[in-house]
């Protein structure tokens, strides 16, 4: 088990396999490095794969502070410096991890080789649909449910938004189990930070070749956010996943991995 101390008393858990051009995976809210297992299985034969748990998630420490996108970004930068990567990285980011990825690419344009944004968008929440993100109603309902019963709230969110087709009891329960590792107050703090997050004005400054992958049936991070990213990031390319909700890396594994390989190679 590998850990990196990103500040005194706070460690991030990470795993790395394979060799070659580095591919760094950043998961979404409530998830962990485990969400990328099928991608690591395929890509680590030819690439140096690095997966991690953001603070508050998975096997990383869960401090009482630092649950913001800026702190997540700082943590990732410290972790990659700790690992000692010398080659420019390929960055694959899902959901709110997409915000971390966008900011990373802006801050580290010379060391970011490729950027992949999966079911993300320019903002986190909003009443209108055109720029994607959570709908205001869905986010408010989820947080009200969280205040009453964490287990039921996260189970309902998975059932309503994570998959287009039923993935089966085993997969569904495994995802719920990962989500239950995230403290609800950590989510509350991150939610407060994300309420005001809107990266649209910075998107035209991204110089990194960018690929946008999005399940068209996503009811969590709406597909309109993918279209907004594609229309604003110069030279980016959008690939829709017609049989996926919020997690095309789980629902359409073969297509997802093939697209990644082609983009990196």
Buried (B, 14 or more C-beta within 10 A) or exposed (E): EBBBEBBEEBBBBBBBBBEBBBBBBBBBBBBBBBBBBBBBEBBBEBBBBBBBBBBBBBBBBBBEEBBBBEBBBBBBBBBBEBBEBEEBBBBBBBBBBBBBBBBBBBEBBEBBBBBBBBBBBBBBBBEEEEBBBBBEEBBEBBBEBBEEEBEEBBBBBBEBBBBBEEBEEEBBEBBBEBBBBBBBEBBEBBBEBBBEBBBBEBBEEBBBBBBBBBBBBBBBBBBBBBBBBBEBBEEBEBBBBEBBBBBBBBBBBEBBBEBBBEBBE
